[in-house]
Amino acid sequence: MKEEFIEEGIVRKINGKYAEVILTNKDECKECSAKLFCKPSSDFENSIEVVDPFGVAPGDVVRFSVNGGNILKASSQLYLVPLVLFIAGILAGYSIFQHFELKELFSFLTGVSLAGIYFSFHFLFRKNDISILPVIISVKKIIEA
């Protein structure tokens, strides 16, 4: 849980208190557990949204930190919670619809509905959960001549 990844990239654009940072793909990217935060922008680079406490500008070179606990938290929110809700929905649906002819179908639909409701609320209300996003820890300002 105390694991921390430090990466360096170039700021592409600013969006309020967030910055989009471009990283060059490395061999380690294929096996990195922080892939939940990165999005491929091309074959050679990824982009990642990070919290900007410094007020960086496009073109600045920044180092940011990805906390291992945040990776676990994000993975749980995206995979574990929906899986538990899906299974709970199937079990509850099987109990509720036990006298119906298509109880398996209704149970499955109950599980899918619970997981769908969770994802809807999660992406509507917790889309930018600042507590799990990577944070910029240092900036090298680029001075244009």
Number of C-alpha atoms within 10 A of each C-alpha: 9 7 10 13 13 13 14 18 21 21 23 16 17 17 10 9 13 21 25 19 26 24 20 16 15 10 7 8 13 9 8 10 14 18 14 13 17 16 14 15 13 10 8 10 15 20 22 21 21 23 22 22 13 11 13 21 17 15 18 18 19 20 17 20 18 20 20 17 14 19 22 16 14 18 15 13 15 15 10 13 14 20 17 14 20 23 18 17 22 24 16 16 20 21 12 14 15 14 9 11 9 11 17 16 15 19 24 18 16 23 25 19 16 20 20 15 13 18 17 12 11 15 11 10 10 11 9 13 11 13 10 19 20 24 21 24 16 16 19 12 13 11 7 5 3
